């Protein structure tokens, strides 16, 4: 029966129908829901791994054991997993292995715009790129067949608009292929130089075979148009923009396999039109391929390599006005993200700002500590970089900045890649203070479990990593826990740890205010007769507080009674209700 599904949900359904048995991923928007959805199928073992590298290696191990496997991540997560990715290309697989990577053109929740198609080319690994939910399901299933046919892992490239848009799919039945027996084969799987040298020619021959497959595969299809003045080469969400803006005006070569790319098929298509235009987001990846074939292709002269495309932009550049109602009549006001009311990170960031410290930040909801009025973060690079960067910053400063600089990192991010930086601090003895913002969940991507929460992906109780003991075990002697709702306690702890001349860790611990099991206090009461309009309460940037007619006002629908603002008011204008 046909139904609506998100692209990620449909991809998960494709994994299920293909008989995938093992899933290991690390959450990252816009890829997260693939793993969350496939975990709902009891026939599939699914887990959150500490990071993407571990997830990919675990998925390879499952493939080696003879079961179809999967790992998923966002584009920057593929950077973390690049080491096994390139070598798995050499070893090939036993049972089918699929790797989903979700790009985020427009940087809706990412620190860069990265085009993952380059990874497919560099790793010499096939990549499929669906343009809607139906194809997400179909391509996920097909990826396993290609994986086993060509002895390679297969990349399934999603993007924000495909991952998080709904379209019609028709689910099928789950078919589990027989497990492939594991047979020892050191020449194939032990990538020491002697074996790797012999595997590289195998990879090149496989690529040639995949190019021939791409020439005739229904994944790459030509859709006829009325006017051959222009021919459009496109894929993924750009294909949808082309069809919405232009309909069947021009012929389209729609690519579902974006690496390796066909050669003769593209030449033939180009010969059938007067002008070849490549419509693609981010880099001119397809356009470069056309130019390498000696074709006069246009693309990035019309469409930027920055930000997302749209049907309006396609229509504007290719000569047809967008349909009425497509373009909004006026600009939408900006709505910058802010920490939620009651966010446990707010009090800690207020303290760091108050003390005028240099703060090396990390990836997570706490990155919002950089936003005014808190303005408490000086840098954000990638997962775990705050801890490693702090060590380098303090060493390079020759001691001058040691008592004025800290790193902040979330509990999930610390387990992802922060602990190795802390080991570096202990091992190389830098006088550095690391603050772990432990909100007991992976917050930014939608409340996924992690090794510190005590629950696995399916919500079952599991081993819980003790952060205090972990920090001490790697060589940090000074480890203390504070409540970020207690501003005095936070300030004292930060001052004391910065004053000592040895590495230290402060764990700022309070669960995310949005977790369902967290019980909130009653909203505070704002007494207008006591409020003098000093706006001290506004310095924490809480969305539950506003100033109306010069007086503080509390939004009862948002306030969770955390009391942080109450500690800033010298006039007792903010008060907890009497029990």
C-alpha positions in Angstrom: 0.0 0.0 0.0 1.4 3.4 -0.9 2.2 5.8 1.9 4.0 9.1 2.6 7.5 8.8 4.0 10.4 11.1 4.8 13.4 10.3 2.6 15.3 9.1 5.7 12.4 6.9 6.7 12.2 5.5 3.2 15.9 4.7 3.1 15.5 2.9 6.4 12.6 0.9 4.9 14.9 0.0 2.0 17.5 -1.3 4.3 14.9 -3.4 6.1 13.5 -4.8 2.9 17.0 -5.6 1.6 17.6 -7.9 4.6 20.1 -5.6 6.4 21.0 -7.3 9.7 23.4 -4.9 11.3 23.3 -1.1 11.7 25.8 1.1 13.5 25.8 4.9 13.2 26.5 8.2 14.9 23.7 10.8 14.9 24.1 13.8 12.8 21.5 16.0 11.1 20.3 15.4 8.4 21.1 11.7 8.5 19.9 10.7 12.0 16.4 9.4 11.2 17.6 6.7 8.9 19.1 4.8 11.9 16.3 5.8 14.3 13.7 4.4 11.8 15.5 1.2 11.0 15.9 0.6 14.7 12.2 0.2 15.0 12.4 -3.1 13.0 13.0 -5.8 15.5 14.7 -8.0 12.9 17.6 -5.5 12.6 20.3 -5.1 15.2 20.9 -1.3 15.5 23.2 0.8 17.7 24.6 4.2 18.2 28.4 4.1 18.1 30.7 6.6 19.9 31.7 8.1 16.6 31.5 7.6 12.8 34.8 5.8 12.4 33.8 3.2 15.0 30.4 2.8 13.3 31.9 2.2 9.8 34.5 -0.3 11.2 31.7 -2.1 13.1 29.6 -2.2 9.9 32.6 -3.6 8.0 33.0 -6.3 10.7 29.4 -7.3 10.3 29.8 -7.5 6.5 32.9 -9.6 7.0 30.9 -12.0 9.2 28.5 -12.5 6.2 25.5 -10.2 7.1 24.3 -7.2 5.2 25.3 -4.0 7.2 24.8 -0.3 7.2 26.3 2.8 8.8 25.0 6.4 8.5 26.4 9.8 9.1 26.3 13.4 8.0 28.8 14.9 5.7 31.3 16.0 8.3 31.0 12.6 9.9 32.4 11.1 6.8 35.6 13.0 7.5 35.8 11.1 10.8 35.3 7.8 9.0 37.6 8.6 6.1 40.4 6.3 7.3 38.4 3.1 7.1 36.5 4.3 4.1 39.5 4.4 1.8 40.9 1.1 2.9 37.5 -0.7 2.8 37.5 0.3 -0.9 40.6 -1.8 -1.3 39.4 -4.8 0.7 35.9 -5.0 -0.7 33.2 -6.7 1.3 31.8 -10.1 2.1 28.1 -9.4 2.5 26.7 -6.1 1.2 27.6 -2.9 3.0 25.9 0.4 2.5 27.2 3.8 3.9 24.7 6.7 4.0 26.1 10.2 4.0 23.8 13.2 4.2 25.0 16.6 2.9 23.7 19.9 4.3 23.8 22.5 1.5 22.7 25.7 3.1 24.3 24.7 6.4 21.0 24.4 8.3 22.8 22.6 11.1 26.4 22.2 10.1 29.7 24.1 10.3 30.5 23.8 6.6 29.1 23.1 3.1 30.9 19.9 2.0 30.2 18.0 -1.2 30.5 14.3 -0.4 30.7 13.3 -4.0 34.4 14.0 -3.9 34.8 11.2 -1.3 33.2 8.7 -3.8 35.6 9.7 -6.5 38.7 9.8 -4.2 37.9 6.5 -2.5 36.9 5.0 -5.8 33.6 3.8 -4.4 30.2 3.9 -6.1 27.6 6.5 -5.0 23.9 6.4 -5.5 21.9 9.7 -5.1 18.1 9.5 -4.7 15.9 12.5 -5.7 12.8 11.5 -3.6 11.6 9.1 -1.0 10.6 6.4 -3.5 14.1 6.4 -4.9 15.6 6.5 -1.3 13.9 3.1 -0.7 14.7 1.7 -4.1 18.3 2.8 -4.1 19.0 1.5 -0.6 17.9 -1.9 -1.7 19.8 -1.7 -5.0 22.9 -0.6 -3.2 23.2 -4.0 -1.5 22.9 -5.8 -4.8 25.6 -3.6 -6.3 27.7 -4.0 -3.2 27.8 -7.8 -3.6 27.9 -7.8 -7.4 30.9 -5.5 -7.5 32.5 -6.4 -4.2 32.5 -2.9 -2.7 30.8 -0.8 -0.1 28.3 1.6 -1.7 27.7 5.2 -0.7 24.1 6.4 -0.5 24.1 10.2 -0.6 21.2 12.0 0.9 20.8 15.8 1.4 18.7 17.9 3.7 15.8 18.4 1.3 15.6 14.7 0.3 16.2 13.4 3.8 13.5 15.6 5.4 10.9 15.9 2.7 7.9 13.5 2.3 6.9 11.8 -0.9 4.9 8.7 -1.9 6.5 5.3 -1.5 5.2 1.7 -1.9 6.8 -0.5 0.7 7.5 -4.1 -0.1 8.4 -7.3 1.8 11.6 -8.0 3.7 13.8 -10.5 1.9 16.8 -11.8 3.8 19.5 -13.4 1.6 21.4 -16.3 3.0 24.4 -15.3 5.1 27.6 -15.4 3.3 30.1 -17.7 5.0 33.3 -16.1 6.3 36.4 -17.5 4.8 39.9 -16.5 5.8 41.5 -14.5 3.0 44.5 -12.5 4.1 45.4 -11.3 0.6 41.9 -9.6 0.4 41.4 -8.3 4.0 44.9 -7.7 5.5 46.0 -4.4 4.1 49.7 -4.5 4.7 51.6 -3.0 1.7 52.3 -6.2 -0.1 48.6 -7.1 -0.2 47.4 -3.6 -0.8 49.6 -3.2 -3.9 47.8 -6.2 -5.4 44.3 -4.9 -4.4 44.7 -1.5 -6.0 44.5 -2.9 -9.6 41.4 -4.7 -8.5 39.8 -1.4 -7.5 40.7 0.2 -10.8 39.2 -2.7 -12.8 36.1 -2.5 -10.6 35.7 1.2 -11.4 35.9 0.4 -15.2 33.2 -2.2 -14.7 31.0 0.2 -12.8 31.4 2.8 -15.6 30.0 0.3 -18.0 27.1 -0.4 -15.6 26.4 3.3 -15.4 26.1 3.5 -19.2 23.0 1.2 -19.3 21.7 1.4 -15.8 18.1 2.6 -15.3 19.5 4.7 -12.5 20.6 7.2 -15.2 17.8 8.0 -17.5 16.9 10.6 -20.2 13.6 12.4 -19.9 12.5 13.9 -23.2 11.6 17.6 -23.6 9.9 19.7 -26.2 12.8 22.1 -26.8 16.3 20.8 -27.5 17.8 24.2 -27.3 18.9 23.3 -23.8 19.7 19.9 -22.3 19.9 19.6 -18.5 22.2 17.2 -16.6 21.2 17.0 -13.0 20.6 14.7 -9.9 19.2 14.6 -6.4 17.2 17.6 -5.2 18.4 19.7 -8.1 16.4 17.4 -10.4 13.2 18.3 -8.4 13.9 22.0 -8.8 14.4 21.5 -12.5 11.1 19.6 -13.0 9.1 22.0 -10.8 10.5 25.1 -12.6 10.6 23.8 -16.2 8.4 20.8 -16.4 9.1 18.9 -19.7 10.3 22.1 -21.5 13.8 20.7 -22.0 15.2 17.2 -22.1 16.9 16.1 -18.8 19.6 13.5 -18.2 18.7 12.5 -14.6 21.6 10.7 -12.8 20.9 8.4 -9.9 24.4 7.1 -9.9 26.7 10.0 -9.4 30.0 8.0 -9.2 31.4 6.6 -11.3 29.7 8.5 -14.1 28.8 7.3 -17.6 30.8 8.7 -20.4 29.1 7.7 -23.7 25.6 8.3 -22.3 26.5 11.9 -21.4 28.2 12.4 -24.8 25.2 11.2 -26.6 22.9 13.4 -24.5 25.1 16.4 -25.1 25.0 15.7 -28.9 21.2 15.8 -28.9 20.9 19.3 -27.6 22.3 22.7 -28.6 23.4 23.7 -25.1 24.4 21.5 -22.2 23.6 22.9 -18.7 24.5 21.2 -15.5 22.3 21.9 -12.5 23.8 20.8 -9.3 24.3 22.1 -5.7 27.6 23.0 -4.2 30.7 22.1 -6.4 30.7 21.6 -10.1 31.3 17.9 -9.8 29.2 16.8 -12.7 30.3 19.8 -14.8 33.9 18.9 -14.3 33.2 15.4 -15.5 31.6 16.8 -18.7 34.5 19.1 -19.3 36.9 16.2 -18.9 35.0 14.5 -21.6 35.7 17.5 -23.9 32.1 18.8 -23.7 31.2 22.5 -23.6 29.1 22.4 -20.4 27.7 25.3 -18.5 26.9 25.2 -14.8 28.7 27.2 -12.2 28.7 30.2 -14.5 24.9 30.2 -13.8 24.5 28.6 -10.4 26.7 29.4 -7.4 28.7 26.8 -5.5 27.4 28.4 -2.3 24.1 27.6 -0.6 21.1 25.6 -1.8 19.4 26.0 -5.2 15.7 26.5 -5.6 13.0 26.2 -8.3 12.9 30.0 -8.5 16.6 30.2 -9.2 16.5 27.5 -11.8 13.6 29.3 -13.5 15.4 32.6 -13.4 18.6 31.3 -14.9 17.0 29.2 -17.6 14.5 31.6 -18.9 11.1 30.8 -17.5 9.3 32.8 -14.8 8.3 30.8 -11.8 4.6 30.0 -11.4 2.5 32.4 -9.5 2.5 31.8 -5.8 5.9 30.1 -5.7 7.8 33.2 -4.7 7.0 34.7 -1.3 5.8 38.3 -1.5 8.2 39.6 1.1 11.3 38.7 3.1 10.8 36.4 6.1 12.2 37.9 9.3 15.3 36.2 10.6 14.8 33.9 13.5 18.2 33.2 15.1 18.4 30.1 17.2 18.7 30.4 21.0 19.1 28.0 23.9 15.8 26.8 25.2 14.3 28.1 28.4 15.9 26.2 31.3 18.8 25.0 29.2 21.5 23.8 31.7 24.3 25.3 29.7 23.0 28.9 30.1 24.2 29.4 33.7 27.7 28.1 32.9 28.1 30.3 29.8 26.9 33.3 31.8 29.7 32.6 34.3 32.4 32.2 31.6 31.3 35.5 30.0 31.2 37.2 33.3 34.8 36.1 34.0 35.9 37.3 30.5 37.5 34.0 29.7 38.7 32.8 26.3 36.5 29.7 25.5 37.2 27.1 22.9 33.9 25.6 21.9 32.7 22.4 20.3 29.8 21.0 18.2 26.4 20.7 19.9 23.6 22.8 21.2 26.0 24.5 23.5 27.6 26.2 20.4 24.7 28.6 20.9 26.7 30.0 23.8 28.4 32.1 21.1 25.2 34.0 20.5 24.5 37.3 22.2 24.0 38.2 25.0 26.1 35.3 26.3 28.8 35.7 23.7 30.9 33.2 25.5 32.6 31.1 22.8 35.7 32.1 20.8 36.0 29.2 18.4 34.2 26.2 17.0 35.9 23.8 14.5 34.8 20.2 14.7 33.9 17.4 17.2 36.5 17.2 19.9 38.5 20.2 18.7 37.9 22.3 21.8 39.9 20.0 24.0 42.8 19.5 21.6 42.8 23.2 20.7 42.9 24.2 24.4 46.1 22.2 24.8 47.7 23.8 21.8 46.5 27.3 22.8 47.9 27.1 26.3 51.2 25.5 25.3 51.7 28.2 22.6 50.9 31.0 25.0 53.8 30.1 27.2 51.7 30.1 30.3 50.2 33.5 29.8 46.7 32.3 28.9 46.5 29.2 31.1 44.5 30.8 33.8 42.2 32.7 31.4 41.2 29.9 28.9 38.9 26.9 29.1 37.4 24.3 26.7 33.7 23.4 26.7 32.4 20.1 25.2 29.2 18.1 25.6 29.0 14.6 27.0 28.3 12.9 23.7 30.9 14.9 21.9 33.4 14.1 24.6 32.8 10.4 24.1 32.9 10.9 20.3 36.4 12.5 20.1 37.1 14.6 23.2 38.6 12.0 25.4 41.6 11.6 23.1 42.3 15.3 23.5 42.0 15.0 27.2 44.6 12.1 27.1 46.8 14.5 25.2 46.4 17.1 27.9 47.3 14.6 30.6 50.2 13.0 28.7 51.8 16.2 27.6 51.0 18.0 30.9 49.4 21.2 29.9 47.8 23.3 32.6 44.4 23.2 31.0 40.8 23.2 32.3 38.2 21.3 30.3 34.5 21.8 31.1 32.2 18.9 30.1 28.6 20.0 29.6 26.8 16.9 30.7 23.1 17.3 29.8 22.7 13.5 29.8 21.7 13.2 26.1 22.8 13.9 22.6 20.8 17.1 22.4 21.3 18.9 19.1 20.3 16.0 16.8 17.1 15.2 18.7 17.8 13.4 22.0 19.7 10.3 21.0 21.4 8.1 23.7 25.1 8.0 24.0 27.6 5.9 26.1 27.2 8.2 29.2 23.4 7.9 29.4 23.0 4.2 30.4 20.6 3.4 27.6 21.2 2.1 24.1 19.5 3.1 20.8 16.4 1.0 21.5 16.0 2.5 25.0 17.2 -0.6 26.8 19.4 -0.2 29.9 23.1 -0.8 29.1 26.6 0.0 30.4 26.9 3.6 31.5 30.3 5.2 31.2 31.3 7.1 34.3 32.7 10.4 33.2 34.4 11.2 36.5 36.2 7.8 36.6 37.0 8.0 32.9 38.7 11.4 33.3 40.7 10.2 36.3 41.7 7.0 34.6 43.4 9.0 31.8 45.5 10.9 34.2 43.4 13.9 35.4 43.5 14.1 39.2 41.3 17.2 39.6 37.7 16.3 38.6 34.7 18.0 40.1 30.9 18.3 39.4 28.9 21.4 39.5 25.2 22.3 39.0 24.9 24.9 36.2 21.8 26.3 37.8 23.9 27.4 40.7 25.8 30.5 39.5 27.9 30.9 42.7 29.0 27.3 42.6 29.9 27.5 38.9 32.0 30.7 39.4 33.8 29.3 42.4 34.7 26.1 40.6 35.9 27.8 37.5 38.1 30.3 39.4 39.6 27.5 41.6 40.4 25.2 38.7 42.0 28.0 36.7 44.1 28.9 39.7 45.8 25.5 40.1 48.8 24.5 38.0 47.7 21.1 36.7 45.1 19.7 34.3 41.5 19.7 35.6 38.0 18.8 34.5 34.8 20.4 35.6 31.6 18.5 34.8 28.6 20.8 34.5 25.8 18.3 35.1 22.1 18.8 34.7 19.8 17.0 32.2 18.4 18.8 29.1 15.3 20.7 30.0 13.4 19.2 27.1 13.8 15.6 28.2 10.4 14.1 29.0 11.4 12.6 32.3 12.7 15.9 33.7 10.3 17.5 36.2 10.2 21.2 36.2 9.4 23.7 38.9 6.5 26.2 38.6 7.2 29.3 36.5 8.7 32.2 38.3 6.6 35.3 39.2 7.8 38.8 38.0 6.7 41.5 40.5 6.4 44.7 38.4 6.3 46.8 41.6 9.8 45.6 42.6 11.3 45.6 39.1 13.4 48.7 38.5 14.0 48.0 34.8 17.8 47.3 35.2 17.5 44.4 32.7 20.0 42.3 34.6 17.8 39.3 34.1 18.1 39.8 30.3 21.9 39.1 30.4 21.3 35.3 30.2 19.3 35.5 27.0 16.4 33.3 28.2 13.5 33.3 25.8 11.1 33.1 28.8 12.0 36.6 29.9 11.1 39.8 28.1 10.8 43.5 29.0 7.4 45.2 28.5 7.0 48.8 29.3 10.3 48.8 31.1 9.4 45.9 33.4 10.5 42.2 33.3 7.8 39.8 32.2 7.9 36.0 32.5 6.3 33.8 29.9 4.6 31.0 31.9 4.4 28.7 28.8 8.2 28.7 28.6 9.6 29.2 32.1 10.7 26.0 33.8 11.5 27.6 37.2 15.3 27.0 37.0 16.0 30.1 39.0 19.0 31.3 37.1 17.5 34.7 36.4 16.4 35.0 40.0 20.0 34.9 41.1 20.8 38.0 39.0 18.0 40.2 40.4 19.1 42.3 43.3 15.6 43.6 43.9 13.8 40.4 44.5 11.5 41.2 41.5 11.7 37.5 40.4 10.3 35.0 42.8 9.4 31.4 42.9 5.7 30.8 43.7 4.8 29.7 47.2 4.0 26.0 47.5 
